Amino acid sequence: MKETVSHQAPKVIKKLQFSLLNAQDTVKISEFEVTHRDLYTPIDRLPVKDGVLDRRLGTTEKGAFCETCGQSSVNCVGHYAYIKLVVPVFHIGYFKHTIAILQGICKTCARVLLEEPDRRTYLKRFRRPNLENIQRQALCKAVNTLARKVVYCPYCSATNGTIKKAGALKIIHDKFRAKKTAEEMERWKKTFAAAVEAQKELGLYLNKAVHEDMNPLKVLDLFRRISDEDCELLGLRPEFGRPEEFLWQYISVPPVCIRPSVAQDGASNEDDLTVKLTEIVFTNALIKQGLVKGAPTAQFMEQWEFLQLSVAMYINSELPGVPSQPGQKPIRGFVQRLKGKQGRFRGNLSGKRVDFSGRTVISRACLPLGSVNESRTGLQPIGRVIFITFEKRGKL
């Protein structure tokens, strides 16, 4: 028989505080760095050392033991590893927040685009004790609206335009969007006059060059330069999460027990997450190799975009703006494992299949009008008949 829960507990949980997992935390909880894309050794089919199925991450085989804790697959809960990315990439979960922060800061000096009196006023409002979440969101919206109207930074006088999403994972800065910057734009174009004369084709690309590409490296540099005070104005609490943590630099590799391999006729069928992780490791290695050897910029950018897409699909495979490949089964990212009716919360935690449960359903059965005592049952006839059936099921 189960023991009753003691109410004289020595410790009581007062509160829970959620925060972003930064690079140091990711490395701290990990056992090793994943550097190999291969899953198994070619001869004896054992998990490769420093691969995404390394035995130090735990095991799903009955006869094997975890190399970190020495436990079997029944007792070992699994361990983490990490992948160090050569170049940072956007986090698809925080992509909207990244755009919102870029809209509120100067794209040159990384200060929040508010005049000093407004800045002080909003800081006081954000620092009020017991500030409700709805109020915090309203303040964030007000700061964002006010900052987006500012064209020239009050601190460094740099020109700031509109931040827009261009494509699935691309952000651009339309610097000369405002009408008052038309003359400045013409002056900027004149600086390329000598180059255009020498090479006429450059003139075609000049209008595209007006839109500054906000790549993850540039965004990361800006976010690192945002002060703690400015973080508060952007609705963040710097002690629990700074804006640079909205970008991926280190990716956590989850234990093998949540992405088990299925053995089939001398081969194995791998989980979608394992396949994506190997793809990320391989692309990351290609970029590293290209930087050492001095690969062409176009090739580097193409590989960077592919890495960004792979990391986004690893988290959310139903990425808007990315077409699914015809004839292939869609992969399931972390978001797909958790959300919806078949997800972990509704499918496995909240919903349980039980025996001997009944259910009543109002559907079609012929009862002539007037055969049911309306005053007693409270049923209102619709048209000429009322339909009622009762259904009992053994299992739901």
ABEGO torsion letter per residue (X at the ends): XBBBBBABBABBBABBBBBBBBAAAAAAABABBBABABABBAAAGBBBBGBAABAAAEBABAABBBAAAGBBAAABAEBBBBBBBABBBBBAAAAAAAAAAAAABBAAAGBBBBBAAAAAAAAAAAABBGBBAAAAAAAAAAAAAAAAABABBAAAGBBBBBBBBBEAABBBBBAAABAAAAAAAAAAAAAAAAAAAABAAAAAAAAAAABBBBBAAAAAAAAAABBAAAAAAAGBBAAABBAAAABBABBBBBBAAABBBBBBGGBBBBBAAAAAAAAAAAAAAAAAAAAAAGBBAAAAAAAAAAAAAAAAAAABABBBGBBBBBGBBBBBBAAAAABEAABAAAAAAABBBBBGBBBBBBBBBBBBBGABBAAAAGBBBBEABBBBBBBBBABX
